[in-house]
Amino acid sequence: MRLVLLLIFSSIFTPYETYSQGNLVPNPNFEIRDTCPLNMGQINYAIGWYRLNISPDYFSSCSQNQRISVPSNIFGYQNTVHSNENSYFGIITEPNINSIHEIFGINLSEPLNIGTRYFVSFLVSPSYITTNPPGNNIVCFCNKLGAKFFTQTIPTSGSMPQLIDNFSQVSSDTMYTDTTKWYNFNQSFIADSAYTFLCIGSFYTSGNMTCQCLNTLGTKAYYYIDNVCVTSDSTTCLVAVDDEPVDDEEIQIEIDDELHQINIHIKNPNNTSVEAFDAIGKLVMHKQLTSSDNYISYEKWASGVYLLRVGEKVFKLKLVRK
């Protein structure tokens, strides 16, 4: 029996949106700006947002700087979720250096009510790129992205490692790994204070989060962030939208469990590098594809979850041996 998985190179839409009266986050999709970003680390150009730790990035198609444009930029390629939008943020998580977790924040439109359950959501898309100069390659994935709340505005010094204290009101144990899609972060908590300020990022040290690096060309994880929402209504930020890809560039993976091989169909496969990693990050296979040799054998692999890197794209596969 053959199982065909269609994996889209461009973004995959998620049933999520933040246009509702109940969202307490101003400018949730970063589309309101005082000027287009000119360089890295300029999220303050999006009205209301603050740079709290290190230098989160503001990507927009209105920028004349290709490094911070949309959809193509220095950290990869990702479209916005909605065709009428053109911006998103980006943050680094450094698995080996606790202080280098980029964090950004904003004042809420009104204080949270003590004792009320609030739903926190945003979209996350991971990056993976190995063609940048040393220091700018992104080869890791981590969990524990989340949100932290305060009862007062946090100073915008750009250097606040004290925020990384192994606590946040909400966080995710999911390790986001598929670079072709937007994931929906969606958690809830009961407010124990009248919080007025929201922070987004990773607030956990290396010993308290799980990371997986696919090679030694870099040491960082990077995530695009979009459509941030905080609401007491669980339905406010979950609105159905189109699930069609924005273009027709795609990869098709065919798992043949009779021959124990994975067939990879892409345009111009010649010299495309393919690597597979097991659940603990061990490299189990590497080869270069050609037009006549576009498959990999998994005959000796155990059942389990694997990360498959095809060129600069990373996909998650689950294999069940019979």
C-alpha positions in Angstrom: 0.0 0.0 0.0 1.2 3.5 -0.8 0.6 6.5 1.3 0.9 9.9 -0.4 1.6 13.0 1.6 1.3 16.3 -0.1 3.5 18.9 1.6 3.4 22.5 0.4 6.6 24.5 0.2 4.7 27.7 0.8 2.6 28.5 3.9 -0.3 26.4 4.8 -3.3 28.3 6.2 -4.6 27.5 9.6 -8.2 28.1 10.8 -7.3 31.1 12.8 -7.9 34.8 12.8 -7.6 37.7 15.2 -10.2 40.2 13.9 -12.8 40.4 16.6 -13.9 42.9 19.2 -12.9 40.6 22.0 -9.1 40.6 21.3 -7.3 42.6 23.9 -4.1 42.9 21.9 -3.8 46.1 19.8 -2.3 45.8 16.4 -2.3 41.9 16.7 -1.0 41.3 13.1 1.6 44.1 13.1 0.1 45.7 10.0 -0.3 49.2 11.6 3.1 50.9 11.5 4.6 54.4 11.7 7.1 53.5 8.9 8.3 50.4 7.0 11.2 48.6 8.7 14.6 49.5 7.4 16.8 46.9 9.1 16.8 44.0 11.5 15.5 44.4 15.0 12.9 47.2 14.4 9.7 45.8 15.8 9.1 49.2 17.4 8.1 50.4 14.0 4.9 48.3 14.4 2.7 50.6 16.5 2.4 49.6 20.2 5.0 46.8 20.2 8.2 46.8 22.4 11.6 45.2 22.1 12.2 43.6 25.5 15.1 41.2 25.1 17.8 41.2 22.4 16.3 42.4 19.0 13.2 40.7 17.6 12.8 41.3 13.9 10.0 43.0 12.0 9.4 41.6 8.5 7.2 43.3 5.9 6.8 43.3 2.2 6.8 47.1 2.3 10.5 47.1 3.3 13.1 47.9 0.7 15.6 45.7 2.6 15.5 42.1 1.2 16.8 40.8 4.5 13.6 41.7 6.2 11.0 41.4 3.4 8.1 39.0 3.0 7.9 36.3 1.9 11.6 35.9 1.3 14.1 37.1 3.9 17.4 36.3 5.6 15.9 33.5 7.7 13.9 31.7 5.0 10.7 31.9 3.1 7.2 32.3 4.5 4.0 34.0 3.4 1.6 35.8 5.7 -1.4 33.8 6.6 -3.9 36.2 4.9 -3.3 37.5 1.4 -4.3 41.1 2.5 -1.6 41.2 5.1 2.1 41.7 4.6 3.9 41.6 8.0 5.1 39.3 10.8 7.6 39.3 13.6 10.6 36.9 14.1 12.4 35.7 17.3 15.6 33.7 18.0 15.8 31.1 20.7 19.4 30.0 21.6 19.4 26.5 23.1 22.9 26.9 24.6 22.8 30.5 25.9 19.9 31.2 28.2 20.1 35.0 27.9 19.7 34.9 24.1 15.9 34.4 23.9 14.3 37.2 22.0 11.2 38.6 23.7 8.7 41.3 22.6 5.6 42.8 24.3 2.7 45.2 24.2 0.2 46.9 26.6 -3.2 45.3 26.5 -6.2 47.4 25.6 -7.7 46.8 29.1 -6.6 44.9 32.3 -7.5 41.3 32.7 -10.2 40.4 35.2 -9.0 38.4 38.2 -10.6 34.9 38.2 -11.5 35.0 34.5 -10.1 32.4 32.1 -8.3 33.9 29.2 -7.3 32.3 25.9 -3.9 33.2 24.5 -3.1 32.4 20.8 -0.7 33.3 18.1 0.7 31.7 14.9 4.1 30.2 14.8 6.2 29.1 11.8 9.7 27.7 12.3 12.7 28.6 10.1 15.5 26.4 8.8 18.4 27.8 6.7 22.0 26.8 6.2 23.1 29.2 3.5 23.7 32.3 5.6 27.1 33.5 6.9 28.3 31.8 10.1 26.2 32.9 13.1 23.1 33.4 11.1 22.2 29.8 10.2 19.1 28.4 11.8 19.2 24.6 12.3 17.5 24.0 15.7 13.9 23.6 16.9 12.8 24.1 20.5 9.6 23.9 22.6 8.4 26.1 25.4 7.4 29.1 23.4 4.8 31.0 25.4 3.4 34.2 26.9 4.0 36.0 30.2 1.9 38.7 31.7 2.7 41.6 34.0 0.7 44.3 35.8 2.9 47.1 34.5 4.7 48.0 31.4 8.1 46.4 31.1 11.0 48.8 30.3 12.1 48.6 26.6 15.8 48.3 27.3 16.4 45.4 24.8 18.3 43.6 27.5 16.2 41.9 30.1 17.5 38.3 30.6 15.8 38.3 34.0 12.6 37.6 32.1 14.0 34.1 31.4 13.2 32.7 34.8 11.4 29.3 34.0 7.9 30.8 34.4 5.2 31.9 32.0 1.4 31.8 32.4 1.2 29.7 29.2 3.7 27.8 27.2 3.7 24.9 24.7 5.5 21.6 25.0 5.2 21.2 21.2 8.4 21.4 19.2 7.4 23.2 16.0 9.4 21.7 13.1 7.5 21.9 9.8 8.9 25.0 8.0 6.2 25.0 5.4 3.3 25.8 7.7 1.9 28.1 10.4 1.1 26.3 13.7 -1.6 27.5 16.0 -0.4 28.2 19.5 -3.5 28.1 21.7 -3.4 28.0 25.5 -5.5 29.3 28.4 -5.1 30.4 32.0 -7.0 31.9 34.8 -5.9 35.5 35.6 -4.7 35.8 39.2 -3.9 39.5 38.8 -5.1 42.5 36.8 -2.5 42.0 34.1 -2.0 44.8 31.6 1.2 43.9 29.7 1.8 40.9 27.5 5.2 39.3 26.5 5.8 36.7 23.8 8.9 34.5 23.6 10.7 31.7 25.4 11.1 32.2 29.1 12.8 28.9 30.0 16.5 28.0 30.4 18.2 25.3 28.4 17.7 22.7 31.2 14.0 23.3 31.2 13.2 23.1 27.5 13.8 20.5 24.8 15.7 21.4 21.6 16.8 19.5 18.6 19.6 20.7 16.3 19.9 19.0 12.9 23.6 19.8 12.2 26.6 21.8 13.4 26.2 24.7 11.0 24.4 26.8 13.5 23.1 26.9 17.1 19.8 28.8 17.0 16.1 28.2 16.5 14.1 30.9 14.8 10.3 31.4 14.7 8.1 33.7 12.7 5.1 35.0 14.9 1.8 36.5 13.7 -1.8 37.2 14.8 -1.5 37.5 18.5 -4.7 37.3 20.6 -5.7 37.4 24.2 -9.5 37.0 24.9 -11.9 35.7 27.4 -14.0 34.2 24.6 -12.6 31.0 23.3 -14.2 31.6 19.9 -13.0 35.1 19.3 -9.7 34.2 17.5 -10.8 31.0 15.8 -12.5 31.9 12.6 -12.4 29.7 9.5 -10.3 31.0 6.6 -9.2 29.5 3.3 -6.9 26.6 3.4 -5.5 26.9 -0.1 -1.8 27.5 -0.7 -0.7 30.8 -2.1 1.2 29.3 -5.0 1.6 26.0 -6.7 5.2 25.3 -5.7 5.1 21.9 -3.9 6.8 18.8 -2.8 5.1 15.4 -2.9 6.3 12.6 -0.7 5.2 9.0 -1.4 5.8 6.4 1.3 5.9 2.9 -0.2 5.6 0.5 2.7 6.0 -2.5 0.3 9.5 -1.5 -0.9 10.3 0.4 2.4 11.2 3.6 0.5 10.2 7.2 0.5 9.9 8.7 -3.0 10.4 12.5 -3.2 8.9 14.3 -6.1 10.0 17.9 -6.6 10.8 20.2 -9.5 14.5 20.1 -10.5 15.6 17.5 -8.0 19.2 17.3 -9.2 21.7 17.8 -6.4 19.0 18.5 -3.8 20.3 17.4 -0.4 18.1 15.1 1.7 18.8 14.2 5.3 16.7 12.2 7.8 16.9 12.5 11.6 15.4 10.3 14.3 13.4 11.5 17.3 16.6 12.3 19.3 18.3 14.2 16.5 20.6 11.4 15.2 21.3 11.6 11.5 20.1 8.3 9.9 20.5 9.1 6.2 22.0 11.6 3.8 22.0 11.6 0.0 21.8 13.9 -3.0 18.8 13.5 -5.2 18.9 13.2 -9.0 16.1 12.9 -11.6 16.8 9.2 -11.8 17.4 8.6 -8.1 14.7 10.5 -6.1 14.0 8.0 -3.3 15.5 7.0 0.1 15.2 3.6 1.7 13.9 3.2 5.3 14.2 -0.6 5.4 16.5 -0.5 8.4 14.7 2.3 10.3 12.6 1.6 13.3 9.0 2.8 13.6 8.8 6.3 15.0 8.8 10.0 14.2 11.5 11.4 11.8 12.5 14.8 10.5 13.1 14.9 6.8 15.1 17.8 5.5 14.7 18.3 1.7 16.9 21.2 0.6 16.1 24.0 3.1 12.7 22.6 4.1 12.0 20.4 7.0 9.1 18.0 7.4 7.9 15.6 10.1 7.1 12.0 9.1 5.7 9.2 11.2 6.6 5.7 10.1 4.9 2.6 11.3 6.6 -0.7 10.4 4.4 -3.7 10.0 
